[in-house]
């Protein structure tokens, strides 16, 4: 990650997102600045705060996708929240601090995955021995009658030697995956109850409650139950248990908190929904302003209590987004506006953008449908003019009904291909080929545009 330059970050984003060059440049600079801050040797490192970004643009233009892909490139903890789900302190709804707790939970999972990879080989050796002990238990006494010994052991080898030879044979079979479907019985730990009811918890915050519940569940004796599973399933279950024993969870918590504090990205969507119009006063706008004032200390930098420990949000990167159709960014309280110094306006998608979205990205919708058909050995192909026609129809529907951006392509593609998906594999068998042409697209979709019967396309 330290070697990724802003140009390389933009190039990575270009693989999945069409257009929006300015937004990509700004998030690439913000990500590179985090790496630069960690390279600063002087005391200034603590004082360099991230430049939070406010993305302004209508739905479906790529705001969320840019933030999500950025987190994947950086391998950073990422959480997405809707500002409209929060309510100010004292009212029923999600507490604003919960987004930091979600971020830390994601960081813990990332660190666990890394640690699991580190102990994977060691855990695999232990699990292999456990499976071998279940299949061929070590000798503890005389297991054969005299007649059985003579028939099975003509060379009069000791029972210990015989057992060792058998174990070696089975060990080789396990290594080569010859016994994966064989069923064995293993002891599996039963998961703790989802939640422990507590009386009088009204004054406790979410982190304290979670901490007490974890403590109580750890104090309770771990129960196990016998399960009959295949060796391949048993390997997965036992690998998880053994890896967990080899990992120091205190170290995981420490690293996760550090990762969340220095690399965490929080994406606050629908921030325009909590912007109160300056022309109004009282009513619901009071509550909206309350949510903004609750968000402010977290965005400014504060210590949030989580079940893994205190987390400081000073260097978490916040990316906010909103359509701002009704309200304006200036309707946000001045203190919160000041915490999002970089403002990027995302442009509406053109017909040419739709064509590129269907064709260029690594995860393009056309490629996703091809993969679905190929799973049943049916091969789907598109002519270039068919893709152009799909883009033109989707763009036309957005113009005439409601502009929901690239999300419209999902509805159009679904309507185009659902009949084929229904017929596979009954009417359209393996090794069949489906060719999507411009005429076919027009036949299945153009009548909807002509009749203006577009209610099914409105999400």
GIURUR-V628185 format. One record per residue. N is the residue number from 0. RES is the residue in three letters. SS is DSSP state (helix for helix, strand for strand, loop for the rest). OMEGA is omega in degrees with one decimal (none if undefined). NEAR is the number of other C-alpha atoms within 8 Angstrom. Layout:
N&RES&SS&OMEGA&NEAR / N&RES&SS&OMEGA&NEAR
//
This chain:
0&UNK&loop&-177.7&5 / 1&UNK&loop&-176.9&4 / 2&UNK&loop&-178.8&4 / 3&UNK&loop&177.9&8 / 4&UNK&loop&177.5&7 / 5&UNK&helix&179.4&11 / 6&UNK&helix&180.0&8 / 7&UNK&helix&178.1&8 / 8&UNK&helix&177.9&11 / 9&UNK&helix&179.1&11 / 10&UNK&helix&177.0&8 / 11&UNK&helix&179.0&9 / 12&UNK&helix&180.0&12 / 13&UNK&helix&-179.8&10 / 14&UNK&loop&-175.1&9 / 15&UNK&loop&-173.3&11 / 16&UNK&loop&-179.9&12 / 17&UNK&loop&176.5&9 / 18&UNK&loop&178.8&6 / 19&UNK&loop&-176.6&10 / 20&UNK&helix&-176.8&6 / 21&UNK&helix&179.2&8 / 22&UNK&helix&179.8&11 / 23&UNK&helix&179.9&11 / 24&UNK&helix&-177.5&11 / 25&UNK&helix&179.1&10 / 26&UNK&helix&178.0&10 / 27&UNK&helix&177.6&13 / 28&UNK&helix&-179.6&9 / 29&UNK&helix&179.9&11 / 30&UNK&helix&180.0&10 / 31&UNK&helix&178.5&11 / 32&UNK&helix&177.8&9 / 33&UNK&helix&178.4&11 / 34&UNK&helix&179.6&9 / 35&UNK&helix&-178.8&8 / 36&UNK&helix&-179.2&9 / 37&UNK&helix&178.5&8 / 38&UNK&helix&179.4&6 / 39&UNK&loop&-175.2&8 / 40&UNK&loop&-174.5&7 / 41&UNK&loop&179.3&5 / 42&UNK&helix&179.8&6 / 43&UNK&helix&-177.2&8 / 44&UNK&helix&-178.4&10 / 45&UNK&helix&-174.9&6 / 46&UNK&loop&-179.3&6 / 47&UNK&loop&-178.4&7 / 48&UNK&loop&-179.3&7 / 49&UNK&loop&173.7&10 / 50&UNK&loop&-179.4&10 / 51&UNK&loop&-172.4&13 / 52&UNK&strand&173.2&13 / 53&UNK&strand&179.0&12 / 54&UNK&strand&-179.5&14 / 55&UNK&strand&-179.7&12 / 56&UNK&loop&-178.4&14 / 57&UNK&loop&-176.3&14 / 58&UNK&loop&174.3&9 / 59&UNK&loop&-179.8&9 / 60&UNK&loop&174.0&12 / 61&UNK&loop&-177.2&9 / 62&UNK&helix&-178.5&11 / 63&UNK&helix&-176.8&8 / 64&UNK&helix&178.5&8 / 65&UNK&helix&-178.5&11 / 66&UNK&helix&-177.6&10 / 67&UNK&helix&179.8&9 / 68&UNK&helix&178.3&9 / 69&UNK&helix&179.1&11 / 70&UNK&helix&179.7&12 / 71&UNK&helix&178.7&8 / 72&UNK&helix&-177.2&10 / 73&UNK&helix&-173.3&8 / 74&UNK&loop&-174.5&6 / 75&UNK&loop&174.7&13 / 76&UNK&loop&-175.6&15 / 77&UNK&strand&172.8&12 / 78&UNK&strand&178.6&11 / 79&UNK&strand&178.9&9 / 80&UNK&strand&173.0&10 / 81&UNK&strand&-177.5&10 / 82&UNK&helix&-177.8&11 / 83&UNK&helix&178.9&9 / 84&UNK&helix&-178.2&8 / 85&UNK&strand&171.2&11 / 86&UNK&loop&-177.9&15 / 87&UNK&loop&-177.1&12 / 88&UNK&loop&178.1&8 / 89&UNK&loop&179.4&4 / 90&UNK&loop&-178.3&6 / 91&UNK&loop&-179.1&5 / 92&UNK&loop&-179.4&7 / 93&UNK&strand&177.1&8 / 94&UNK&loop&-176.2&9 / 95&UNK&loop&-179.6&11 / 96&UNK&loop&-177.8&8 / 97&UNK&helix&180.0&8 / 98&UNK&helix&177.7&11 / 99&UNK&helix&178.1&10 / 100&UNK&helix&176.6&10 / 101&UNK&helix&179.9&9 / 102&UNK&helix&-179.3&15 / 103&UNK&helix&178.2&14 / 104&UNK&helix&178.2&8 / 105&UNK&helix&179.0&11 / 106&UNK&helix&178.5&15 / 107&UNK&helix&179.5&12 / 108&UNK&helix&178.1&8 / 109&UNK&helix&-179.5&10 / 110&UNK&helix&178.2&11 / 111&UNK&helix&178.9&9 / 112&UNK&helix&179.5&8 / 113&UNK&helix&-179.5&8 / 114&UNK&helix&178.6&9 / 115&UNK&helix&177.8&11 / 116&UNK&helix&-178.3&7 / 117&UNK&helix&-176.5&7 / 118&UNK&helix&-174.1&11 / 119&UNK&helix&-177.3&10 / 120&UNK&helix&179.9&7 / 121&UNK&helix&-179.9&7 / 122&UNK&helix&-179.1&12 / 123&UNK&helix&179.3&9 / 124&UNK&helix&-179.6&8 / 125&UNK&helix&-178.4&9 / 126&UNK&helix&178.8&12 / 127&UNK&helix&178.1&10 / 128&UNK&helix&179.1&8 / 129&UNK&helix&178.6&8 / 130&UNK&helix&179.6&10 / 131&UNK&helix&178.9&12 / 132&UNK&helix&178.3&9 / 133&UNK&helix&-178.8&9 / 134&UNK&helix&-178.9&7 / 135&UNK&loop&-179.3&9 / 136&UNK&loop&178.0&7 / 137&UNK&loop&-177.5&6 / 138&UNK&loop&176.0&9 / 139&UNK&loop&180.0&4 / 140&UNK&loop&-179.7&4 / 141&UNK&loop&-176.1&7 / 142&UNK&loop&-176.2&5 / 143&UNK&loop&170.7&6 / 144&UNK&loop&-177.7&7 / 145&UNK&helix&-178.9&6 / 146&UNK&helix&179.0&6 / 147&UNK&helix&-179.4&9 / 148&UNK&helix&-177.0&11 / 149&UNK&helix&-179.3&9 / 150&UNK&helix&-173.1&7 / 151&UNK&helix&-171.4&6 / 152&UNK&loop&-175.7&10 / 153&UNK&loop&-178.2&8 / 154&UNK&loop&179.9&4 / 155&UNK&loop&176.0&7 / 156&UNK&loop&180.0&8 / 157&UNK&loop&-178.6&6 / 158&UNK&helix&179.4&8 / 159&UNK&helix&-179.4&7 / 160&UNK&helix&179.2&8 / 161&UNK&helix&-179.7&10 / 162&UNK&helix&-179.8&11 / 163&UNK&helix&179.8&8 / 164&UNK&helix&180.0&8 / 165&UNK&helix&179.5&9 / 166&UNK&helix&179.7&10 / 167&UNK&helix&179.4&8 / 168&UNK&helix&-178.5&8 / 169&UNK&helix&178.5&9 / 170&UNK&helix&178.5&10 / 171&UNK&helix&179.7&8 / 172&UNK&helix&177.9&10 / 173&UNK&helix&-179.6&11 / 174&UNK&helix&-176.8&7 / 175&UNK&loop&175.9&6 / 176&UNK&loop&-178.1&7 / 177&UNK&loop&-174.9&7 / 178&UNK&loop&-172.2&8 / 179&UNK&loop&-176.8&9 / 180&UNK&loop&-179.2&7 / 181&UNK&loop&-177.0&7 / 182&UNK&strand&176.5&8 / 183&UNK&strand&179.5&11 / 184&UNK&strand&179.5&9 / 185&UNK&strand&174.5&9 / 186&UNK&strand&-179.0&8 / 187&UNK&strand&177.7&9 / 188&UNK&strand&176.8&8 / 189&UNK&loop&-179.4&8 / 190&UNK&loop&179.7&4 / 191&UNK&loop&176.5&5 / 192&UNK&loop&-175.7&6 / 193&UNK&loop&-178.7&4 / 194&UNK&loop&179.1&5 / 195&UNK&loop&-177.2&6 / 196&UNK&loop&-179.8&4 / 197&UNK&loop&-179.6&5 / 198&UNK&loop&175.0&4 / 199&UNK&loop&-178.8&5 / 200&UNK&loop&-176.2&7 / 201&UNK&loop&-176.1&4 / 202&UNK&loop&-177.1&5 / 203&UNK&loop&175.6&7 / 204&UNK&loop&-174.9&6 / 205&UNK&helix&-177.6&7 / 206&UNK&helix&179.9&10 / 207&UNK&helix&178.9&10 / 208&UNK&helix&-178.9&10 / 209&UNK&helix&179.8&9 / 210&UNK&helix&-179.5&9 / 211&UNK&helix&179.4&8 / 212&UNK&helix&177.0&10 / 213&UNK&helix&-178.9&8 / 214&UNK&helix&-179.0&8 / 215&UNK&helix&-179.9&8 / 216&UNK&helix&177.1&9 / 217&UNK&helix&179.8&7 / 218&UNK&helix&-177.7&6 / 219&UNK&loop&-179.1&6 / 220&UNK&loop&-180.0&5 / 221&UNK&loop&-179.8&6 / 222&UNK&loop&178.1&6 / 223&UNK&strand&175.0&8 / 224&UNK&strand&-178.8&8 / 225&UNK&strand&177.1&8 / 226&UNK&strand&177.5&8 / 227&UNK&strand&-177.1&8 / 228&UNK&strand&175.7&10 / 229&UNK&strand&-179.0&11 / 230&UNK&helix&179.5&13 / 231&UNK&helix&177.2&8 / 232&UNK&helix&-179.8&8 / 233&UNK&helix&-179.6&11 / 234&UNK&helix&179.4&10 / 235&UNK&helix&-177.9&8 / 236&UNK&helix&-177.3&9 / 237&UNK&helix&178.3&9 / 238&UNK&helix&178.8&12 / 239&UNK&helix&-178.2&8 / 240&UNK&helix&-177.7&8 / 241&UNK&helix&178.0&11 / 242&UNK&helix&179.0&12 / 243&UNK&helix&179.1&8 / 244&UNK&helix&-176.4&7 / 245&UNK&helix&-176.9&8 / 246&UNK&loop&175.3&10 / 247&UNK&loop&-173.7&7 / 248&UNK&helix&176.7&6 / 249&UNK&helix&177.4&6 / 250&UNK&helix&177.7&7 / 251&UNK&helix&-179.3&12 / 252&UNK&helix&-178.8&10 / 253&UNK&helix&-179.1&8 / 254&UNK&helix&-178.5&9 / 255&UNK&helix&179.4&13 / 256&UNK&helix&178.9&14 / 257&UNK&helix&-179.6&8 / 258&UNK&helix&-179.7&12 / 259&UNK&helix&-177.3&15 / 260&UNK&helix&-173.9&13 / 261&UNK&helix&-174.7&9 / 262&UNK&helix&-174.4&12 / 263&UNK&loop&176.3&14 / 264&UNK&strand&176.3&14 / 265&UNK&strand&-179.1&14 / 266&UNK&strand&-179.8&14 / 267&UNK&strand&-178.4&13 / 268&UNK&strand&177.5&12 / 269&UNK&loop&-178.9&13 / 270&UNK&helix&177.7&13 / 271&UNK&helix&-178.9&12 / 272&UNK&helix&178.7&10 / 273&UNK&helix&175.5&14 / 274&UNK&loop&-177.9&16 / 275&UNK&loop&-179.0&13 / 276&UNK&loop&-175.8&9 / 277&UNK&loop&-177.9&6 / 278&UNK&loop&-178.2&4 / 279&UNK&loop&173.4&7 / 280&UNK&loop&-179.1&7 / 281&UNK&loop&178.5&6 / 282&UNK&loop&-175.6&6 / 283&UNK&helix&-178.4&6 / 284&UNK&helix&178.9&13 / 285&UNK&helix&179.7&10 / 286&UNK&helix&178.6&10 / 287&UNK&helix&179.3&14 / 288&UNK&helix&177.0&13 / 289&UNK&helix&178.3&11 / 290&UNK&helix&178.4&14 / 291&UNK&helix&-178.8&13 / 292&UNK&helix&175.6&9 / 293&UNK&helix&178.8&11 / 294&UNK&helix&-172.5&9 / 295&UNK&helix&-177.6&10 / 296&UNK&helix&-179.9&9 / 297&UNK&helix&178.9&11 / 298&UNK&helix&178.5&11 / 299&UNK&helix&-177.5&9 / 300&UNK&loop&179.3&10 / 301&UNK&loop&178.4&10 / 302&UNK&strand&-179.4&9 / 303&UNK&strand&-179.3&10 / 304&UNK&strand&175.6&8 / 305&UNK&strand&-178.5&12 / 306&UNK&loop&177.8&8 / 307&UNK&loop&-179.8&7 / 308&UNK&strand&-179.4&7 / 309&UNK&strand&178.8&8 / 310&UNK&strand&179.0&12 / 311&UNK&strand&-174.0&10 / 312&UNK&loop&-175.6&14 / 313&UNK&loop&-174.6&10 / 314&UNK&loop&173.1&11 / 315&UNK&loop&178.4&13 / 316&UNK&strand&178.4&11 / 317&UNK&strand&174.6&11 / 318&UNK&strand&178.9&13 / 319&UNK&strand&-179.0&14 / 320&UNK&strand&177.6&15 / 321&UNK&strand&179.8&13 / 322&UNK&loop&-179.4&10 / 323&UNK&loop&175.5&11 / 324&UNK&loop&-176.4&6 / 325&UNK&loop&-179.7&4 / 326&UNK&loop&178.6&10 / 327&UNK&loop&176.6&11 / 328&UNK&helix&-179.8&9 / 329&UNK&helix&176.1&7 / 330&UNK&helix&173.5&10 / 331&UNK&loop&-179.8&13 / 332&UNK&loop&-174.0&10 / 333&UNK&helix&-177.7&7 / 334&UNK&helix&-179.4&7 / 335&UNK&helix&175.8&11 / 336&UNK&helix&-177.8&11 / 337&UNK&helix&-179.5&7 / 338&UNK&loop&176.0&10 / 339&UNK&loop&-173.0&12 / 340&UNK&loop&-177.9&10 / 341&UNK&strand&178.9&9 / 342&UNK&strand&-177.9&9 / 343&UNK&strand&176.8&11 / 344&UNK&strand&-179.7&8 / 345&UNK&loop&-175.8&13 / 346&UNK&loop&175.6&7 / 347&UNK&loop&-175.9&8 / 348&UNK&loop&178.8&9 / 349&UNK&loop&177.0&7 / 350&UNK&helix&178.2&9 / 351&UNK&helix&176.4&7 / 352&UNK&helix&178.6&10 / 353&UNK&helix&179.1&15 / 354&UNK&helix&179.8&12 / 355&UNK&helix&179.4&10 / 356&UNK&helix&180.0&13 / 357&UNK&helix&-171.4&12 / 358&UNK&helix&-166.2&9 / 359&UNK&loop&-171.8&9 / 360&UNK&loop&-180.0&13 / 361&UNK&loop&-178.9&7 / 362&UNK&loop&-177.5&7 / 363&UNK&loop&-176.7&12 / 364&UNK&helix&178.8&9 / 365&UNK&helix&179.9&8 / 366&UNK&helix&178.4&9 / 367&UNK&helix&179.0&9 / 368&UNK&helix&176.6&9 / 369&UNK&helix&179.7&11 / 370&UNK&helix&179.4&8 / 371&UNK&helix&179.4&8 / 372&UNK&helix&-179.3&12 / 373&UNK&helix&177.8&10 / 374&UNK&loop&178.2&7 / 375&UNK&loop&177.4&9 / 376&UNK&loop&173.8&9 / 377&UNK&loop&-171.7&14 / 378&UNK&strand&-176.5&11 / 379&UNK&strand&177.8&12 / 380&UNK&strand&180.0&9 / 381&UNK&strand&169.5&9 / 382&UNK&loop&-177.0&10 / 383&UNK&helix&-179.7&6 / 384&UNK&helix&175.4&8 / 385&UNK&helix&179.1&13 / 386&UNK&helix&178.6&13 / 387&UNK&helix&-179.9&9 / 388&UNK&helix&177.4&11 / 389&UNK&helix&180.0&13 / 390&UNK&helix&-178.6&14 / 391&UNK&helix&-179.5&10 / 392&UNK&helix&178.9&11 / 393&UNK&helix&179.0&12 / 394&UNK&helix&-179.8&11 / 395&UNK&helix&179.5&8 / 396&UNK&helix&177.3&12 / 397&UNK&helix&-178.1&12 / 398&UNK&helix&-171.2&8 / 399&UNK&helix&-176.4&6 / 400&UNK&loop&-179.7&8 / 401&UNK&loop&-176.3&8 / 402&UNK&loop&177.4&9 / 403&UNK&loop&173.4&10 / 404&UNK&loop&-175.3&12 / 405&UNK&loop&179.0&11 / 406&UNK&helix&178.9&8 / 407&UNK&helix&-178.8&11 / 408&UNK&helix&178.8&11 / 409&UNK&helix&-177.7&9 / 410&UNK&helix&-178.8&9 / 411&UNK&helix&-179.9&12 / 412&UNK&helix&178.7&9 / 413&UNK&helix&-179.9&8 / 414&UNK&helix&-179.0&10 / 415&UNK&helix&-169.1&10 / 416&UNK&helix&-176.0&8 / 417&UNK&helix&179.8&8 / 418&UNK&helix&177.3&8 / 419&UNK&helix&-179.7&8 / 420&UNK&helix&179.2&8 / 421&UNK&helix&-175.6&6 / 422&UNK&helix&178.5&9 / 423&UNK&loop&1.5&10 / 424&UNK&loop&-173.7&8 / 425&UNK&loop&-177.5&6 / 426&UNK&loop&178.9&6 / 427&UNK&loop&-173.4&10 / 428&UNK&loop&178.7&9 / 429&UNK&loop&-179.6&8 / 430&UNK&loop&175.2&7 / 431&UNK&loop&179.8&9 / 432&UNK&strand&178.3&8 / 433&UNK&strand&179.2&8 / 434&UNK&strand&178.2&8 / 435&UNK&strand&-179.0&11 / 436&UNK&loop&179.1&10 / 437&UNK&helix&179.9&11 / 438&UNK&helix&179.5&7 / 439&UNK&helix&178.9&8 / 440&UNK&helix&179.7&14 / 441&UNK&helix&-179.1&10 / 442&UNK&helix&-174.5&8 / 443&UNK&helix&-172.0&9 / 444&UNK&helix&-171.5&12 / 445&UNK&helix&-179.9&10 / 446&UNK&helix&179.4&9 / 447&UNK&helix&-179.4&9 / 448&UNK&helix&-178.7&11 / 449&UNK&helix&-176.6&6 / 450&UNK&helix&-177.4&6 / 451&UNK&loop&178.7&6 / 452&UNK&loop&-169.4&7 / 453&UNK&loop&-174.6&10 / 454&UNK&helix&-177.2&5 / 455&UNK&helix&-178.5&6 / 456&UNK&helix&-177.9&8 / 457&UNK&loop&-177.8&7 / 458&UNK&loop&none&3
//
